[in-house]
Amino acid sequence: MRLALAQMNTVVGDLDGNLERITARLEEARDAGAELVLFPELATTGYPPEDLLLRPGFLKAAAKTLDAVAAKTKGIAALVGAPHLDRDLFNACAVCVDGEVRAMYRKQFLPNYGVFDEDRYFQPGNELVLLRCGETLVGPTVCEDIWQPGPPATDLALAGAHVVANISASPFHLGKGAEREEMLATRARDNSCWIAFVNAVGAQDELIFDGHSLVLDEEGTIVARAPAFEEALLVVDVDSTTAVARRLRDARRRALARARRELPNPPVIEIPTRERRDHVRPTMAPVLDELEQMRLALELGLRDYVEKNGFQEVVLGLSGGVDSALVAALAAEALGPDQVVCVAMPSQFSSEGTQADAKKIAANLGARYLEVPIEPIAEVVNAALAPVFGDSEPGVAEENVQARVRGLLVMALSNKFGWLALATGNKSELSVGYATLYGDMAGGFALLKDVYKTDVFRLAKHMNERARRELIPLSVIERPPSAELRANQRDEDTLPPYAELDRVLQAYVELDSSREELTSDGFDKDVVDRAVGMIDRAEYKRRQAPPGVKLRPKAFGRDRRVPITNRWRG
């Protein structure tokens, strides 16, 4: 049997566009000689459609889209993710054969953790379905179903399935690809079945879908792997009738019979076979290292956010520091340098070194460079505030006037020319509130929102190594971080060293470790107390931050929901 896994980038709510994308992949699969094509979870609507699912008009339009997809399946079969309204609403896998929807498999396990809240919209299903193509039986499942060690995969195997197909929209975080491969290998071995896993690719607001679709044989060996972070059609010939596979399945069924358990007996849908003499050579894309995963995820997240929301160009404040330099470099690579506008906004506290580096970064990238000094504007604001501030010593309020003037200028340019404003702060700063509301936090998209400062440095070096030249000058990477809002300022005047701070942040924010656990695990008590206090106080700032790419298992926003008004300190 020849399978095609359509790893595709859909757009939430773009039903006509998604129909065109699905149709194009169907034609590619037909040309490749495939008998069955797998499309990702909720491919007709895009994932996740969230509260669009509560709109009756949207569900009616989605049903028409599915019918239009089914009409394109003459001489080929397809498993297509779609919402299915049948008194209740289900997250379904439509079995489309010879021009019609022949069956609906309803997702049984609805995730309701982390970024997921499917219980809000869907009811779980409880019935199985099988497809027969020649001698091969295929059992469909949807995303979370395959993460469960028992049914529905075990029940499909007991019913005789040779292949368990899983259509998925599995969000990315660092290391997720390796986790999936290990889990799917376990499912294949446990059930003596081939596993065909197709994943969505692309970005939806903060979520990244990395693709990385896979086919594994019954021994858990990966026989095909699609590339990560790009669209692909993975075509594989499945030979599920080997003597080893038959013996394993027969032994399993005999064991079940001895236990006197009734065998599952789902309906079987016949799908057409095709004559073939060739044998396809499957793709085996390489596994990416961590820095490449970060880079590609960030670039995909930015590119899709820009294009899917109708922007043409982006604008950012380029200070000559490493954060804005990295954002500019990623944006230039993701969108093209002609779509990136860098604005230097020097003040009396901006050093000659950072000003020179800002110009050099823009030139190295080929991006447009503007310079708008802020000192005259800040002086006017401070003069207006002087009668109210009186004789009080200048401090953080006056420093933040500079940041807010910069935010005003960037947003004015965005407003005037329709450019998407990029905030350049990182996860370390956002964690502890070392950022200015309506200042450097201003923008429409925060690219580094889930990137720790220590990783910013690593990524900056990685960008240079890939380019084999200094896109980001070495002086930018080696200079001690500074907001340059007062004379001789350094980040470490206010914060613990980033190498220490980031370790605490990862444990407290992502692993939910308590103060007591952190100090008993060897973390410096002073660093822990300072960091945890700042993190807890800064929740109100984070609620007002722009969306940004999720890279870590737990990111601020959808993942971590902590009350602003909160007296718990643990």
C-alpha positions as CSV (number, residue, x, y, z in Angstrom):
1,M,0.0,0.0,0.0
2,R,1.3,3.5,-0.8
3,L,0.6,6.2,1.7
4,A,1.1,10.0,1.2
5,L,1.4,12.2,4.3
6,A,0.5,15.8,3.4
7,Q,2.4,18.0,5.9
8,M,0.8,21.3,5.1
9,N,0.5,24.9,6.4
10,T,-3.2,25.9,6.8
11,V,-4.6,29.2,7.8
12,V,-7.3,29.4,10.6
13,G,-10.6,30.5,9.1
14,D,-9.4,30.5,5.5
15,L,-11.7,27.7,4.4
16,D,-11.5,28.5,0.7
17,G,-7.7,28.7,0.9
18,N,-7.4,25.5,2.9
19,L,-9.6,23.8,0.3
20,E,-7.2,24.9,-2.4
21,R,-4.2,23.7,-0.4
22,I,-5.8,20.3,0.3
23,T,-6.8,19.9,-3.3
24,A,-3.3,20.6,-4.5
25,R,-1.8,18.0,-2.2
26,L,-4.4,15.5,-3.3
27,E,-3.3,15.9,-6.9
28,E,0.4,15.5,-5.9
29,A,-0.4,12.4,-4.0
30,R,-2.5,11.0,-6.9
31,D,0.4,11.7,-9.3
32,A,2.8,9.9,-6.8
33,G,0.6,6.8,-7.0
34,A,-0.7,7.0,-3.5
35,E,-3.9,5.1,-2.5
36,L,-4.4,6.9,0.8
37,V,-3.5,10.5,1.7
38,L,-3.3,11.7,5.3
39,F,-4.1,15.4,6.1
40,P,-3.5,17.1,9.5
41,E,-6.0,17.5,12.3
42,L,-8.7,20.1,11.5
43,A,-7.0,20.7,8.1
44,T,-10.2,22.2,6.7
45,T,-10.4,25.0,9.3
46,G,-6.9,25.4,10.5
47,Y,-5.8,24.6,14.0
48,P,-6.8,25.8,16.6
49,P,-9.9,27.6,15.5
50,E,-10.8,28.3,19.1
51,D,-14.1,30.2,19.6
52,L,-14.8,30.2,15.9
53,L,-16.1,26.7,16.7
54,L,-18.9,28.3,18.7
55,R,-20.3,30.1,15.6
56,P,-23.0,28.1,13.8
57,G,-22.2,29.8,10.5
58,F,-18.5,28.8,10.7
59,L,-19.5,25.1,11.3
60,K,-21.8,25.1,8.3
61,A,-19.2,26.6,6.1
62,A,-16.6,24.0,7.4
63,A,-19.0,21.2,6.6
64,K,-19.4,22.5,3.0
65,T,-15.6,22.7,2.7
66,L,-15.3,19.1,3.8
67,D,-17.9,18.1,1.1
68,A,-15.9,19.9,-1.5
69,V,-12.7,18.1,-0.4
70,A,-14.5,14.7,-0.5
71,A,-15.6,15.5,-4.1
72,K,-12.0,15.6,-5.2
73,T,-11.2,12.1,-4.0
74,K,-12.2,10.2,-7.1
75,G,-9.9,7.1,-7.4
76,I,-8.1,8.0,-4.2
77,A,-8.9,8.0,-0.4
78,A,-8.1,10.7,2.1
79,L,-8.2,11.1,5.9
80,V,-9.1,14.7,6.5
81,G,-9.2,16.5,9.8
82,A,-12.5,18.5,10.2
83,P,-15.0,19.5,12.9
84,H,-18.1,17.3,12.8
85,L,-21.5,18.5,14.2
86,D,-23.8,15.6,15.0
87,R,-25.9,16.9,17.9
88,D,-22.6,17.4,19.7
89,L,-19.4,18.8,18.1
90,F,-16.5,16.4,17.5
91,N,-12.9,16.8,16.4
92,A,-13.1,14.3,13.6
93,C,-11.1,12.4,10.9
94,A,-13.3,12.2,7.8
95,V,-12.8,9.1,5.7
96,C,-13.2,10.5,2.1
97,V,-13.4,7.8,-0.7
98,D,-14.5,8.1,-4.3
99,G,-16.0,11.5,-4.0
100,E,-17.9,11.3,-0.7
101,V,-17.5,11.2,3.1
102,R,-17.9,7.5,3.9
103,A,-17.2,7.6,7.6
104,M,-16.2,9.8,10.5
105,Y,-13.8,8.8,13.2
106,R,-14.2,11.0,16.3
107,K,-11.2,11.9,18.4
108,Q,-11.5,10.0,21.8
109,F,-8.9,11.8,23.9
110,L,-9.4,15.6,24.2
111,P,-6.3,17.4,25.6
112,N,-7.1,20.1,28.2
113,Y,-3.7,21.1,29.5
114,G,-1.0,23.6,28.5
115,V,-2.0,25.3,25.3
116,F,-5.0,23.0,24.8
117,D,-8.6,23.5,25.8
118,E,-10.5,21.1,23.6
119,D,-13.0,20.2,26.3
120,R,-14.4,23.7,25.8
121,Y,-15.5,22.8,22.3
122,F,-15.7,19.0,21.6
123,Q,-17.2,15.9,23.0
124,P,-15.1,12.7,22.9
125,G,-15.9,9.9,20.5
126,N,-15.9,6.2,21.3
127,E,-16.2,4.2,18.0
128,L,-13.5,2.9,15.7
129,V,-13.4,2.6,11.9
130,L,-11.1,0.6,9.6
131,L,-10.1,1.1,5.9
132,R,-9.1,-1.8,3.7
133,C,-6.8,-1.4,0.8
134,G,-6.1,-4.8,-0.8
135,E,-4.7,-6.9,2.1
136,T,-3.9,-3.9,4.3
137,L,-6.1,-2.6,7.1
138,V,-5.7,1.0,8.3
139,G,-7.1,2.4,11.5
140,P,-7.4,6.2,11.8
141,T,-6.8,8.2,15.1
142,V,-6.5,11.9,15.9
143,C,-3.5,13.5,17.6
144,E,-3.8,12.9,21.4
145,D,-5.3,9.4,20.7
146,I,-1.9,8.1,19.8
147,W,-0.2,9.6,22.9
148,Q,-2.3,7.2,25.1
149,P,-0.7,3.8,25.7
150,G,-3.9,1.8,25.4
151,P,-7.0,2.3,23.3
152,P,-7.8,3.4,20.6
153,A,-4.5,2.2,19.1
154,T,-4.6,-1.1,20.9
155,D,-8.2,-1.7,20.0
156,L,-7.5,-1.0,16.3
157,A,-4.6,-3.4,16.4
158,L,-6.8,-6.1,18.0
159,A,-9.4,-5.5,15.3
160,G,-6.7,-6.4,12.8
161,A,-5.2,-3.0,11.8
162,H,-1.8,-3.3,10.1
163,V,-1.3,0.5,10.1
164,V,-2.5,3.0,12.7
165,A,-2.8,6.4,11.0
166,N,-2.6,9.5,13.2
167,I,-3.6,12.9,11.8
168,S,-2.2,15.6,14.1
169,A,-1.7,19.2,14.9
170,S,1.0,18.7,17.5
171,P,2.6,22.0,18.7
172,F,6.3,22.4,18.8
173,H,8.6,23.0,21.7
174,L,12.3,22.3,21.9
175,G,12.9,18.6,22.1
176,K,9.3,17.7,21.1
177,G,10.4,15.9,17.9
178,A,12.6,13.5,19.9
179,E,9.7,12.9,22.4
180,R,7.3,12.1,19.5
181,E,9.7,9.7,17.9
182,E,10.3,7.8,21.1
183,M,6.5,7.7,21.9
184,L,5.6,6.5,18.4
185,A,8.2,3.8,18.3
186,T,6.8,2.5,21.6
187,R,3.2,2.5,20.1
188,A,4.4,0.6,17.0
189,R,6.2,-2.1,19.1
190,D,3.4,-2.4,21.6
191,N,0.8,-2.9,18.9
192,S,2.8,-4.7,16.3
193,C,1.6,-2.1,13.8
194,W,3.0,0.4,11.4
195,I,2.4,4.0,12.5
196,A,1.8,6.8,10.0
197,F,1.9,10.2,11.7
198,V,1.2,13.3,9.8
199,N,1.6,16.7,11.5
200,A,0.7,20.2,10.6
201,V,3.4,22.7,9.9
202,G,3.3,26.5,10.2
203,A,2.5,29.1,12.8
204,Q,-0.8,30.2,14.4
205,D,-0.4,33.2,16.6
206,E,2.0,32.0,19.4
207,L,2.0,28.3,18.4
208,I,4.4,26.6,16.0
209,F,3.7,23.4,14.3
210,D,7.0,21.8,13.2
211,G,5.8,19.0,10.8
212,H,8.3,16.3,11.3
213,S,5.8,13.7,10.0
214,L,6.9,10.1,10.4
215,V,6.3,6.5,9.3
216,L,7.5,3.7,11.5
217,D,7.3,-0.1,10.9
218,E,5.9,-2.6,13.4
219,E,9.3,-2.9,15.2
220,G,9.4,0.8,15.8
221,T,12.0,1.6,13.2
222,I,11.6,5.0,11.4
223,V,11.3,4.3,7.7
224,A,10.5,7.9,6.6
225,R,10.8,11.3,8.2
226,A,9.6,14.6,6.7
227,P,11.6,17.7,7.1
228,A,10.8,20.0,10.0
229,F,9.4,23.6,9.7
230,E,8.5,23.3,6.0
231,E,5.7,21.8,3.9
232,A,6.2,18.4,2.4
233,L,4.5,15.4,0.9
234,L,5.9,12.2,2.4
235,V,5.3,9.2,0.2
236,V,5.9,5.7,1.6
237,D,5.2,2.1,0.5
238,V,3.9,0.1,3.5
239,D,4.5,-3.6,3.5
240,S,2.5,-4.8,6.5
241,T,2.1,-8.4,5.5
242,T,5.6,-9.7,6.6
243,A,5.8,-13.1,8.4
244,V,7.0,-11.4,11.5
245,A,4.1,-8.9,11.6
246,R,1.6,-11.8,11.0
247,R,3.1,-13.9,13.8
248,L,3.0,-11.0,16.3
249,R,-0.6,-10.1,15.4
250,D,-1.8,-13.7,15.6
251,A,-0.1,-14.2,19.0
252,R,-1.8,-11.1,20.3
253,R,-5.2,-12.2,19.2
254,R,-4.7,-15.7,20.7
255,A,-3.8,-14.1,24.0
256,L,-6.9,-12.0,23.9
257,A,-9.0,-15.0,23.1
258,R,-7.5,-16.8,26.1
259,A,-8.5,-13.9,28.3
260,R,-12.0,-14.3,26.8
261,R,-12.2,-10.6,25.8
262,E,-14.4,-9.7,22.9
263,L,-12.5,-8.6,19.8
264,P,-13.3,-5.1,18.5
265,N,-15.3,-5.3,15.3
266,P,-15.4,-1.9,13.7
267,P,-17.0,-1.2,10.3
268,V,-14.5,-1.6,7.3
269,I,-14.5,0.9,4.5
270,E,-13.1,-0.4,1.2
271,I,-10.7,2.0,-0.7
272,P,-9.5,1.5,-4.2
273,T,-6.1,0.0,-5.0
274,R,-3.8,1.1,-7.7
275,E,-1.5,-0.9,-10.1
276,R,2.2,-0.1,-9.5
277,R,5.5,-1.5,-10.5
278,D,7.8,1.0,-9.0
279,H,8.9,1.3,-5.4
280,V,9.2,4.7,-3.9
281,R,12.4,5.6,-2.0
282,P,11.2,7.3,1.2
283,T,12.5,10.6,2.5
284,M,14.6,10.5,5.6
285,A,15.1,14.2,6.7
286,P,17.9,14.9,9.2
287,V,17.2,15.6,12.9
288,L,18.0,19.2,13.7
289,D,20.1,20.4,16.6
290,E,18.6,22.7,19.2
291,L,19.9,26.0,17.8
292,E,18.6,25.1,14.3
293,Q,15.3,24.2,15.8
294,M,15.2,27.6,17.6
295,R,16.2,29.5,14.5
296,L,13.7,27.8,12.1
297,A,10.9,28.0,14.6
298,L,11.4,31.7,15.2
299,E,11.7,32.5,11.5
300,L,8.6,30.4,10.7
301,G,6.6,32.0,13.5
302,L,7.5,35.5,12.3
303,R,7.0,34.8,8.6
304,D,3.6,33.3,9.1
305,Y,2.4,36.0,11.5
306,V,3.4,38.7,9.0
307,E,2.0,37.0,5.9
308,K,-1.2,35.5,7.4
309,N,-2.1,38.8,9.0
310,G,-1.6,40.8,5.8
311,F,1.6,42.8,6.7
312,Q,4.3,43.5,4.2
313,E,7.2,45.0,6.3
314,V,8.3,45.1,9.9
315,V,9.9,47.8,11.9
316,L,12.0,47.5,15.1
317,G,14.1,49.7,17.3
318,L,17.8,48.8,16.7
319,S,19.9,49.8,19.7
320,G,23.2,48.2,18.9
321,G,22.5,45.6,21.6
322,V,22.3,41.9,21.1
323,D,18.5,41.4,21.5
324,S,17.5,43.9,18.7
325,A,20.4,42.7,16.6
326,L,19.2,39.1,16.7
327,V,15.6,40.2,16.0
328,A,16.8,42.1,13.0
329,A,18.9,39.2,11.7
330,L,16.1,36.7,12.1
331,A,13.6,39.1,10.4
332,A,15.9,39.7,7.5
333,E,16.3,36.0,6.9
334,A,12.6,35.1,7.4
335,L,11.2,38.0,5.3
336,G,14.0,39.3,3.2
337,P,16.1,42.4,4.2
338,D,14.1,44.7,2.0
339,Q,11.1,44.1,4.3
340,V,12.9,45.1,7.5
341,V,13.2,48.6,8.8
342,C,15.6,49.3,11.6
343,V,15.3,52.5,13.6
344,A,18.1,53.8,15.8
345,M,16.9,56.1,18.5
346,P,20.0,57.4,20.3
347,S,19.9,59.4,23.5
348,Q,22.6,61.2,25.5
349,F,23.3,57.8,27.2
350,S,23.8,55.9,24.0
351,S,27.5,55.0,23.6
352,E,29.4,55.6,20.4
353,G,30.0,51.9,20.3
354,T,26.3,50.9,20.3
355,Q,25.4,53.6,17.8
356,A,28.2,52.5,15.4
357,D,27.2,48.9,15.8
358,A,23.5,49.6,15.0
359,K,24.5,51.1,11.7
360,K,26.8,48.2,11.0
361,I,24.1,45.6,11.8
362,A,21.7,47.2,9.3
363,A,24.3,47.4,6.7
364,N,25.4,43.8,7.2
365,L,21.8,42.6,6.8
366,G,21.0,44.9,3.9
367,A,18.0,46.3,5.9
368,R,16.7,49.9,5.7
369,Y,18.2,52.1,8.4
370,L,16.6,55.2,10.0
371,E,17.8,57.4,12.8
372,V,15.6,59.5,15.0
373,P,17.3,61.0,18.1
374,I,15.0,61.0,21.2
375,E,16.7,63.5,23.4
376,P,14.7,66.6,22.3
377,I,11.4,64.7,22.8
378,A,12.5,63.3,26.2
379,E,13.5,66.8,27.3
380,V,10.0,68.2,26.4
381,V,8.3,65.3,28.3
382,N,10.6,65.8,31.4
383,A,9.9,69.6,31.3
384,A,6.2,69.0,31.3
385,L,6.5,66.6,34.3
386,A,8.9,68.8,36.2
387,P,6.3,70.8,38.1
388,V,4.6,67.6,39.3
389,F,7.9,65.7,40.0
390,G,9.2,68.7,42.0
391,D,12.5,68.3,43.7
392,S,12.5,64.5,43.8
393,E,15.7,62.8,42.6
394,P,15.6,61.5,39.0
395,G,15.1,57.8,38.9
396,V,13.4,55.0,37.1
397,A,10.5,57.2,36.0
398,E,12.8,59.5,34.1
399,E,14.7,56.5,32.6
400,N,11.5,55.0,31.4
401,V,10.4,58.2,29.7
402,Q,13.2,57.4,27.2
403,A,12.0,53.9,26.6
404,R,8.4,55.2,26.2
405,V,9.5,57.8,23.7
406,R,11.2,55.1,21.7
407,G,8.0,53.0,21.9
408,L,6.0,56.0,20.7
409,L,8.2,56.5,17.7
410,V,8.2,52.9,16.6
411,M,4.4,52.7,16.9
412,A,4.0,56.0,15.0
413,L,6.1,54.6,12.1
414,S,4.0,51.4,12.3
415,N,0.8,53.4,12.3
416,K,1.9,55.7,9.4
417,F,3.3,53.1,7.0
418,G,1.5,49.9,8.1
419,W,4.7,48.2,9.3
420,L,4.3,45.5,11.9
421,A,6.2,46.7,15.0
422,L,8.5,44.0,16.6
423,A,9.3,44.2,20.3
424,T,12.8,43.0,21.0
425,G,12.8,41.9,24.6
426,N,13.7,38.4,25.7
427,K,12.2,35.9,28.2
428,S,14.6,36.7,30.9
429,E,13.7,40.4,30.9
430,L,10.0,39.6,30.6
431,S,10.1,37.1,33.5
432,V,11.5,39.6,36.0
433,G,9.8,42.7,34.6
434,Y,13.0,44.2,33.4
435,A,11.1,45.9,30.6
436,T,9.0,49.1,30.2
437,L,5.3,49.0,29.6
438,Y,4.4,51.1,26.5
439,G,8.2,51.4,25.9
440,D,10.4,48.6,24.8
441,M,7.4,46.2,25.3
442,A,5.4,48.1,22.7
443,G,4.8,46.3,19.4
444,G,2.6,43.8,17.6
445,F,4.8,40.7,17.9
446,A,7.5,39.8,20.5
447,L,9.8,37.5,18.6
448,L,12.1,36.6,21.5
449,K,9.3,36.3,24.1
450,D,10.3,32.7,24.9
451,V,14.0,33.0,24.4
452,Y,16.2,33.3,27.5
453,K,19.1,35.8,27.4
454,T,21.7,33.1,27.5
455,D,20.1,31.6,24.4
456,V,20.0,35.0,22.7
457,F,23.8,35.0,22.8
458,R,24.0,31.4,21.5
459,L,21.6,32.2,18.7
460,A,23.5,35.4,17.7
461,K,26.7,33.3,17.4
462,H,24.8,30.6,15.5
463,M,23.5,33.2,13.0
464,N,27.1,34.3,12.3
465,E,28.4,30.8,12.0
466,R,25.7,29.9,9.4
467,A,26.4,33.0,7.4
468,R,30.2,32.5,7.7
469,R,30.5,36.2,8.4
470,E,29.6,38.7,11.1
471,L,26.0,39.5,10.6
472,I,26.0,40.6,14.2
473,P,29.3,42.2,15.1
474,L,31.4,40.4,17.7
475,S,31.5,43.6,19.7
476,V,27.7,43.4,20.1
477,I,27.9,39.8,21.4
478,E,30.7,40.5,23.8
479,R,29.5,43.9,25.2
480,P,28.0,43.7,28.7
481,P,24.2,44.1,28.4
482,S,22.8,47.5,29.2
483,A,19.6,49.4,28.7
484,E,21.6,52.6,28.3
485,L,18.9,54.7,30.1
486,R,21.4,56.3,32.5
487,A,25.2,56.8,32.6
488,N,27.3,53.6,33.0
489,Q,24.3,51.4,33.4
490,R,24.6,47.6,33.3
491,D,21.8,45.0,33.5
492,E,23.7,43.3,36.3
493,D,23.3,46.4,38.4
494,T,19.6,45.4,38.8
495,L,19.6,41.7,37.9
496,P,21.6,38.6,38.9
497,P,24.0,37.4,36.2
498,Y,22.0,36.0,33.3
499,A,23.7,32.6,33.5
500,E,22.5,32.2,37.1
501,L,19.1,34.0,36.5
502,D,18.1,31.8,33.6
503,R,18.6,28.6,35.5
504,V,16.3,29.9,38.2
505,L,13.8,31.1,35.7
506,Q,13.6,27.8,33.9
507,A,13.1,25.9,37.2
508,Y,10.5,28.3,38.7
509,V,8.6,29.2,35.5
510,E,8.7,26.0,33.5
511,L,9.1,23.3,36.2
512,D,7.0,25.0,38.9
513,S,9.8,24.5,41.5
514,S,9.2,26.3,44.8
515,R,11.6,28.6,46.6
516,E,12.4,25.9,49.1
517,E,13.1,23.3,46.3
518,L,15.3,25.7,44.5
519,T,17.4,26.6,47.4
520,S,17.7,22.9,48.5
521,D,18.8,22.0,44.9
522,G,21.8,24.2,45.2
523,F,20.6,27.5,43.7
524,D,22.0,30.6,45.4
525,K,19.3,31.8,47.9
526,D,19.8,35.5,47.2
527,V,19.4,34.9,43.5
528,V,16.3,32.8,44.1
529,D,14.7,35.3,46.4
530,R,15.4,38.2,44.0
531,A,14.3,36.4,40.9
532,V,11.1,34.9,42.3
533,G,10.0,38.2,43.8
534,M,10.5,40.0,40.5
535,I,8.7,37.2,38.6
536,D,5.6,37.3,40.8
537,R,5.4,41.1,40.8
538,A,5.7,41.3,37.0
539,E,2.6,39.3,36.0
540,Y,0.6,42.5,35.3
541,K,3.3,43.5,32.7
542,R,3.3,40.1,31.0
543,R,-0.5,40.2,30.5
544,Q,0.0,43.3,28.4
545,A,2.9,42.0,26.3
546,P,2.4,41.2,22.6
547,P,2.2,37.6,21.4
548,G,5.4,35.8,20.5
549,V,6.7,32.5,19.4
550,K,6.4,29.6,21.9
551,L,9.7,27.6,22.1
552,R,9.7,26.1,25.5
553,P,7.5,23.4,27.1
554,K,5.9,26.2,29.2
555,A,5.7,29.7,27.8
556,F,4.1,32.9,29.2
557,G,0.6,33.3,27.9
558,R,-1.6,30.3,27.0
559,D,0.7,27.9,29.0
560,R,1.1,29.7,32.3
561,R,-2.0,31.2,33.8
562,V,-1.1,32.9,37.1
563,P,-3.4,35.5,38.7
564,I,-2.2,39.1,38.7
565,T,-3.8,39.7,42.1
566,N,-2.1,37.1,44.1
567,R,-0.5,37.0,47.6
568,W,0.9,33.4,47.4
569,R,4.7,33.5,47.7
570,G,6.1,30.0,47.4
